[in-house]
Amino acid sequence: MGATKGISCLETLLIGRRLEAGGWPFFQSEQASIEATCVAILSLGATPDDGGVSKFQFLTECQLSDGSWPSFHGDAEGTWTTSLALSTLISLNEVSNARDRALDWLLRERGKESHWFWRWKFKFADREVRFNPDKYGWPCIPGAASWVIPTAFSLVAIKQQTVCNRFERSERRIRLGVDMLLDRVCIGGGWNSGNSVVYGVPLPAHVEATSIALLALQDEKRVPAIEASLGWLKQRSASIESVESLAWCILSLFVYQEPIGHLQARLATLIGDGRGILNNATLATALLALKCGEMIHPFMVLR
């Protein structure tokens, strides 16, 4: 089937999986996932609402009183999904205090290694992992250590929200997050989900972590670590068989002005009619990658 018709069919399939109360679950569930919902909203773009709860209304109703978003609708604790929700609201061009509240939460949140005790532990008492605890990012959940993907999405969201009003606090937090990513690059380029070396053993890079980390660094100076990671991703792209990994690879390579047409063609073949993809976040990310170049990139960071 043609590319346009194929995308339209995938959009229809994704819209049909939307919950009656609004939002999307990961799989067949009545509880909406904030991650799946955000990526679905981004992939559908200007597709009109069907008369029920609007995309914007559902997303803002899920925001907690402290400005964060939980992982699932109805949960009480804010998580890394706050960054994804903020980027989604920015993409919707919605101007509300929801964005400012989300930014404030992200600027306050940090990995546990930012605390003096954990910095001391990782520097002097625990030598099994290799990283600089003075360079910290964002955790998946409050109280945990910094991880690559939450840090990368947080950097993208903060950079997008402050693009016309970068202030000292946001700039300082951005620089810490960027330094943390560069400190944890795997040997040979790319990123694992957390540390690059554990128990003296170098860990392999992962496609999704590398792709999303590169999205966060797209406006940074092309230091050797970024060049090596981009080279690793380009080389690895030829053998990716995972739909979600290939989709994130496409979204990342596009912002670095690398050719993606051949990767989109392979992704379309892997997806087929989409019915075999049961995870709605995966389906939405794949749809977003197929439309890459035809719509505004939701994770683009202006220089």
C-alpha angles and dihedrals in degrees: 000000000000120000095247093047091045092053091047091053091050091049091052091049092050094046089051090058094057115119119246091240090051132265132062131267123218091243134348099325137122092228115087120228114221091213094051091043094051095048090045092052091048093048094049092051112173094002103136122244116256097238096274128095108334120242091244094047094051093048095049092046088059093055114110125229092258091058097258133112126230124227091251134026108266097025117124104217127079119234143175090291087083089081092051091048091051092051088049093052089049090051090051088055089231115160111204140123088260088083094049091048091050091049091051091052092049092050090053097045120088143156118274092249086075088075115091093237094055092043088055092046095050093043101046114005105038114047096160093096124050117220140104108257090199086072107065137164135177132314129223090241131011113278096027129107124268118279130194102241098045089046092050095049090046091053092050093049095046092046091050095046095047098037092117097030111037108172133186097264095049093043092051091050092048092052092050091051093047091049090050092054093047090048092056101048112136121245105273093021137289132074137270118209092268129347127016097218128032125178088354092301119121110232122222121250120250124220098228095045091047094047094049093043090053090051088058092050099044094110096043127100110278097250119176092264091058093044091049092048093048089049090050092051094048091051093045093048092077093067104036112128099170113099095215094044092049091048093054090045090056093047090051100044090050094063089051089054094245120149112266105167094099090048092050090051091053091046091053089053092050092049099047109173090341096239092113091059103086098173107086093203089056092047092049094047090050090050090050090052093049090053092046109128093024097070136031108286105244093210097046113130116204116228 
